Amino acid sequence: MKELKKMDERVQLYFEEYGKGTPVVFIHGFPLDHTIWYPLLPFLQGKARLILPDLRGHGKSPATKGGYDMGALADDIKDMLDGLNIRQTVLVGHSMGGYVSLAFARCYPERLLGLALVASHAAADTPERRQGRLQTAGEVERRGVKSLARTMPEKLTAHPELIEPLRRLILQANPAGVAGALRGMADREDMTRRLSEINVPAVIIAGAQDSLIPLEKSKEMERLLPRGWLVEVPGAGHLPMMEAPEMVAEALQRLFEKI
């Protein structure tokens, strides 16, 4: 199995903090930012220390050139934790943020207290999916993010009230960051066989109507994670934290209680 790559150029991530207690880092998906977690704050900020970063090249964090390997993005999270003098943390990763969380679990297992994978999975891209990401990366570099903003929101959710806010959020994305993330996801390794090594409480939160992540992939992760369990969110697509925040918060509170 190949080694996770590292990027020489380190960045200082933008992040926000809310509440006190056990540190919990919320890692957003592609091509979004930390604000997707805001709907959870009323339910959770009295339960733990919530840390909401923007990944490299996303939101208010600086972009670098080249592909963003998931292991390197995990290094960015580790550096942020070091700067905060946090030794161990819970990770909550959405979609691409789940890939980063799994890379962190592999590289820094001693620093992981618990794990939540939200609308995410452990498998690598199929050859067709990989090629599609690389083509999209090239298009974004040539033409910007308008095409992505036009087509992607409807893939993320069927909730009409979320479509335009998502479109505006994607339009703000840095093209270099979008392309870097696409290339990093295209080249990520299959982490399925690594799930059995993650011996911390782990919840998989899956939208019942998620068109991007088949429910069977979530059930497979539940079977493979030694201390994992699945929460299926009715009526939610690929953004359950925005579509059903109270139910997602309840699932996360159960995770916190098991730490």
Number of C-alpha atoms within 10 A of each C-alpha: 6 7 7 14 14 15 15 7 8 15 18 15 21 17 17 12 14 15 15 13 12 17 21 22 22 24 29 26 26 18 27 21 23 21 15 20 18 12 17 19 16 11 15 18 15 13 17 16 19 23 19 24 25 24 33 25 25 28 24 17 19 18 19 16 11 14 21 28 25 28 25 23 26 25 21 22 24 20 17 18 18 12 10 9 9 14 13 19 21 25 27 24 24 28 22 25 25 27 29 30 29 28 25 23 25 19 15 14 16 11 16 20 22 24 30 26 27 28 31 25 26 23 15 17 17 10 9 9 13 19 14 14 20 19 14 19 24 15 16 21 16 10 10 19 23 16 14 17 21 16 11 15 22 19 13 20 24 19 15 10 10 16 19 14 12 21 19 14 18 26 19 17 22 22 25 22 28 28 28 24 28 26 24 24 24 24 18 23 20 15 17 17 12 15 19 15 13 20 17 19 22 27 25 26 24 29 28 19 20 22 15 14 18 16 17 9 17 25 18 14 25 19 15 17 22 16 16 23 19 19 19 20 21 15 15 23 26 27 24 28 24 20 22 18 21 18 19 23 18 14 19 23 15 12 19 19 9 12 14
